[in-house]
Amino acid sequence: MQAAHCALFVALQYAPDDPQFAVATQHLERAIGLSDEYYKTRYSIFWKTSPLRVKRRVREKCNQLAFDTYSHMIELAQLVNEYAAKQTSAGVPQPKEWLEFILHLSCAFDWIEREHKTEINIKQLTLL
């Protein structure tokens, strides 16, 4: 989650400063906050010496945080696609740092899907 957190944080630096993009920026900021909370929660206990019930509770909390982070990232991706489609159809050129924004967002997706695929899938299965 730390790599995804870093990529999301850098993507925020390159996010367009446009009122039409404000909701997407909020989802990005929320995903950053949740990924930071994941890191703090994951490393809040000593895994070798903690009781099993504490480990289980922390693991469940981490599963929830990873799923929530991913959910905000999915919402962000949908809003980014809508924003890009609107800008393209209006003939507005892409912002100066758009490619850097997309690159870091893509890296964040790759990393969270690779590092937390099981945690996200576990939560999705419990929702079904």
Secondary structure, DSSP 8 states (H G I E B T S, - for coil): -HHHHHHHHHHHHHS---GGGHHHHHHHHHHHHHHHHHHHHHTSS-TTTS-HHHHHHHHHHHHHHHHHHHHHHHHHHHHHHHHHHHHHHTT----TTHHHHHHHHHHHHHHHHHHSHHHHHHHHHHH-
